[in-house]
Amino acid sequence: MLILMLLFSCAPTVTFQQLKPARFKLDREIVLVLGKAQLDVDTNVSEKEERHLVRQVLAAVNEYIKPEAAQVDMESNVISSIAGNPFARYSVEEATYTLNLSGKFSAHEFIDARDPYQIRRTYNLDLAYDVVSLVNGRTVIKDQYRTRSEDFKTGKTRDEAINGFQDWADICRGMTGKAVEIIIKAILPHYETAVRTLKKGSSDKVNEAVKKAEQGELDRAGEMWLAMLPQIDSMSAKDRMAVYHNLGIYYESHDQLEESSEAFSACMMTGEDKLCTYGLNRVKGRLSELVRLRQSSL
């Protein structure tokens, strides 16, 4: 597995934008407004902490994490994420749905050892969210998002270990920002950057097209691979697999899934290859995504 990962990491890649459907189905015209947005902040330290360390930590908490500021950051993230989505609008006056969020960010600190000092911090974020129709008052989406992270620092003294940690407020801001991004993607269609691994062939002409694709000219590379099809039977097995596989990606980038499936299948018939199998499975998954996107008329 490690060898396979190393090979993939050195392989040429291409990127393209792919429209993804929302997890939930809303009306075709989505106009959102932020309703309730509440984020509580809870921090504490281990009972094993000595008194002056408790005072030090609590002072840092009061300085760096203010519930009001954390909530304002979350609200700002929600509004900008909705406004930046091409398939929805944020409008207080014209809203058809309201988005509500409530949850808690908690940070806890523990001393695991004292010679040298080993301090562990855990961060938890729990966010519940719902989307309510302003037309009929019905809750159309209700879900929650949870995440947890942990950090560990050592030092000869308590202060040396503690000084190695990132500010609590920055951790809170980062976790809530990521949570908002995931929640907005769950309720709205969105674009994601797809990264695909290309196959190199044994000839210069096949690899010249690979290089074009790497440089951002995937359409030009696709034309070059298509031009090789009339002579495909006279090419080496490695070249044939590369042409078929890379054409599968070219067609996939344009959502021409029937042609993409045929190309990946031809690659698999030429020789056993995991990349071709992965490609064919991706196409099958993409078919269901397109059905959901068409239902939203996107």
Secondary structure, DSSP 8 states (H G I E B T S, - for coil): -HHHHHHHHHS-EEEEEEEE--SS---SS-EEEEEEEEEEEEEEE-TTS-HHHHHHHHHHHHHH--HHHHHHHHHHHHHHHHHT-TT-EE-TTT-SEEEEEEEEEEEEEEEEEETTEEEEEEEEEEEEEEEEETTT--EEEEEEEEEEEEEEEEESSHHHHHTTS--HHHHHHHHHHHHHHHHHHHHS-EEEEEEEE----SSHHHHHHHHHHHTT-HHHHHHHHHHHGGGGGGS-HHHHHHHHHHHHHHHHHTT-HHHHHHHHHHHHHHS--HHHHHHHHHHHHHHHHHHHHHHTT-
